[in-house]
Amino acid sequence: MDDFVVSLIERLGYAGVAILMALENIFPPMPSEAIMGAGALAIERGSMDFWPLLIAGTIGTTLGNYVWFWAGDKWGYERLGPFIDRWGRWLTMEWEDVERASDFFRKHGQWVVFILRATPIMRTMISLPAGLAHMGTLKFLLFTAAGAALWNVMLIVGTQWLSRTFSDIDNIVSGVIVAIMVLAVAGYVLRLVTWKPRADR
């Protein structure tokens, strides 16, 4: 199973990585840690190269984030609110989540798009308030791409370092990647099953 994940990434190629990374930012659960980690192991196998993988992952991430930015920018509060209310269960978010992210965006400024994109916290969520605040599209894309590139470098280089530093660790790293995917899917399913609007709690 663990070898299957890396082999799948190898078969999908760079275009597949870009698509998966875009989907990871549009709809849960598709953890970037698993995608880029598997890509890093493919580099160690000699079937992928660092720069094309980084570029593909960064383009995919940027496009996925742009979808939510576009929704916030074009739909605004009036149209986005009913959309979140209707599909929030499947997106595992509520309008209150958007409001908290918007408050954070207003408090800390546009640079949080770059900073949070390079962290595991609110990486995708921040795109909505950036769109709702009508942040400049070019600035949003540049900040998102830069933060995504930094995050992807950390995932690729970190996985490579583990693979090269510890003998026979490839199977362990592959197992961790599989575990991340399983936990992400299980967490998503659990949230679907237990999800209730705050008004009903």
C-alpha positions as CSV (number, residue, x, y, z in Angstrom):
1,M,0.0,0.0,0.0
2,D,2.7,2.5,0.9
3,D,4.6,1.8,-2.3
4,F,1.3,2.2,-4.2
5,V,1.0,5.8,-3.2
6,V,4.5,6.8,-4.5
7,S,3.9,4.7,-7.7
8,L,0.6,6.5,-8.2
9,I,2.3,9.9,-8.0
10,E,4.9,8.7,-10.5
11,R,2.2,7.5,-12.9
12,L,0.2,10.7,-12.6
13,G,3.3,12.8,-13.3
14,Y,3.7,16.5,-12.8
15,A,0.4,17.4,-14.3
16,G,-1.3,15.0,-11.9
17,V,0.5,16.5,-8.9
18,A,-0.7,20.0,-10.0
19,I,-4.3,18.7,-10.2
20,L,-4.1,17.0,-6.8
21,M,-2.6,20.0,-5.2
22,A,-5.3,22.2,-6.7
23,L,-8.0,19.8,-5.4
24,E,-6.3,19.8,-2.0
25,N,-7.1,23.5,-1.7
26,I,-10.6,23.3,-3.1
27,F,-12.2,20.4,-1.4
28,P,-11.1,18.2,1.5
29,P,-9.6,15.8,2.2
30,M,-6.4,15.8,0.1
31,P,-3.4,16.6,2.3
32,S,-0.5,18.3,0.6
33,E,1.9,16.6,3.0
34,A,1.0,13.2,1.4
35,I,1.1,14.5,-2.2
36,M,4.4,16.3,-2.0
37,G,5.9,13.7,0.4
38,A,5.2,11.0,-2.2
39,G,6.7,13.2,-4.9
40,A,9.9,13.7,-2.8
41,L,10.2,9.9,-2.5
42,A,9.8,9.7,-6.3
43,I,12.7,12.1,-6.6
44,E,14.8,9.8,-4.5
45,R,13.8,6.9,-6.8
46,G,15.0,9.0,-9.8
47,S,11.6,9.1,-11.5
48,M,10.9,12.8,-10.7
49,D,13.0,15.9,-10.5
50,F,13.0,18.6,-7.8
51,W,12.2,21.7,-9.8
52,P,9.4,20.4,-12.0
53,L,7.8,18.8,-8.9
54,L,8.1,22.1,-6.9
55,I,6.7,24.1,-9.9
56,A,3.8,21.7,-10.5
57,G,2.9,21.6,-6.8
58,T,3.1,25.4,-6.5
59,I,1.0,26.0,-9.6
60,G,-1.6,23.6,-8.4
61,T,-1.7,25.1,-4.9
62,T,-2.0,28.7,-6.3
63,L,-4.9,27.7,-8.7
64,G,-6.7,25.9,-5.9
65,N,-6.5,28.9,-3.6
66,Y,-7.5,31.2,-6.4
67,V,-10.9,29.4,-6.7
68,W,-11.8,30.5,-3.1
69,F,-10.3,34.0,-3.7
70,W,-12.4,34.3,-6.8
71,A,-15.5,33.2,-5.0
72,G,-15.0,35.8,-2.2
73,D,-14.1,38.5,-4.7
74,K,-16.9,38.0,-7.2
75,W,-19.7,36.6,-5.0
76,G,-19.2,38.8,-2.0
77,Y,-20.9,38.3,1.4
78,E,-24.5,38.2,0.1
79,R,-24.0,35.3,-2.3
80,L,-21.2,33.5,-0.4
81,G,-23.2,33.3,2.8
82,P,-26.0,31.1,1.4
83,F,-23.5,29.0,-0.4
84,I,-21.6,28.2,2.8
85,D,-24.9,27.6,4.7
86,R,-26.0,25.1,2.1
87,W,-22.8,23.2,1.4
88,G,-20.9,23.8,4.7
89,R,-21.3,20.2,5.8
90,W,-19.4,19.0,2.7
91,L,-16.8,21.7,2.9
92,T,-16.6,21.2,6.7
93,M,-16.9,24.9,7.3
94,E,-19.5,27.4,8.5
95,W,-20.0,31.0,8.0
96,E,-18.6,31.7,11.4
97,D,-15.3,30.2,10.3
98,V,-15.3,32.7,7.4
99,E,-16.0,35.6,9.7
100,R,-13.2,34.6,12.1
101,A,-10.8,34.3,9.1
102,S,-12.0,37.7,7.9
103,D,-11.4,39.3,11.3
104,F,-7.9,37.8,11.3
105,F,-7.2,39.1,7.8
106,R,-8.4,42.6,8.6
107,K,-6.4,42.7,11.8
108,H,-3.1,41.5,10.4
109,G,-3.2,42.7,6.8
110,Q,-2.6,41.2,3.4
111,W,0.8,39.7,4.3
112,V,-1.0,36.9,6.2
113,V,-1.8,35.4,2.8
114,F,1.9,34.7,2.3
115,I,2.7,33.8,5.9
116,L,-0.2,31.4,6.4
117,R,0.3,29.8,3.0
118,A,3.7,28.6,4.3
119,T,2.2,27.1,7.5
120,P,-0.2,24.3,8.3
121,I,-2.7,26.9,9.8
122,M,-5.6,28.4,7.9
123,R,-3.6,27.9,4.6
124,T,-6.7,27.7,2.4
125,M,-9.2,29.5,4.5
126,I,-7.4,32.8,4.3
127,S,-8.2,33.0,0.5
128,L,-11.8,33.7,1.2
129,P,-11.4,36.8,3.3
130,A,-8.7,38.0,0.9
131,G,-11.3,37.8,-1.9
132,L,-14.0,39.3,0.2
133,A,-11.7,42.2,1.0
134,H,-11.0,42.6,-2.8
135,M,-7.3,42.2,-2.4
136,G,-5.5,42.9,-5.7
137,T,-5.6,39.7,-7.8
138,L,-1.9,39.9,-8.8
139,K,-0.8,40.5,-5.3
140,F,-2.8,37.6,-4.0
141,L,-1.4,35.3,-6.7
142,L,2.2,36.4,-5.9
143,F,1.8,36.1,-2.2
144,T,0.1,32.7,-2.5
145,A,2.6,31.3,-4.9
146,A,5.5,32.5,-2.8
147,G,4.1,31.0,0.4
148,A,3.1,27.8,-1.4
149,A,6.6,27.4,-2.9
150,L,8.1,27.8,0.6
151,W,5.7,25.2,2.1
152,N,6.3,22.8,-0.8
153,V,10.1,23.2,-0.5
154,M,9.9,22.3,3.2
155,L,7.8,19.2,2.4
156,I,10.1,18.0,-0.4
157,V,13.4,18.7,1.3
158,G,12.2,17.4,4.7
159,T,11.1,14.1,3.2
160,Q,14.3,13.9,1.2
161,W,16.4,14.6,4.3
162,L,14.6,11.8,6.2
163,S,15.1,9.4,3.3
164,R,18.8,10.2,2.9
165,T,19.7,10.4,6.6
166,F,18.2,7.2,8.0
167,S,18.9,3.9,6.3
168,D,15.9,1.8,5.3
169,I,13.5,4.7,6.3
170,D,11.8,4.9,2.9
171,N,9.2,2.3,4.0
172,I,8.6,4.2,7.2
173,V,8.2,7.6,5.4
174,S,5.9,5.9,2.9
175,G,3.9,4.5,5.8
176,V,3.6,7.9,7.3
177,I,2.3,9.3,4.0
178,V,-0.3,6.6,3.9
179,A,-1.3,7.3,7.5
180,I,-1.7,11.0,6.8
181,M,-4.0,10.2,3.9
182,V,-6.0,7.7,6.0
183,L,-6.3,10.1,8.9
184,A,-7.3,13.0,6.6
185,V,-10.1,10.9,5.0
186,A,-11.2,9.5,8.4
187,G,-11.2,13.0,9.9
188,Y,-13.3,14.3,7.0
189,V,-15.8,11.5,7.3
190,L,-16.1,12.0,11.1
191,R,-16.8,15.7,10.6
192,L,-19.4,14.9,8.1
193,V,-21.1,12.5,10.4
194,T,-21.0,14.7,13.5
195,W,-21.4,18.0,11.8
196,K,-24.1,20.3,13.1
197,P,-24.7,24.0,12.4
198,R,-23.8,26.1,15.4
199,A,-27.3,27.3,15.6
200,D,-28.4,23.7,16.4
201,R,-25.9,23.0,19.1
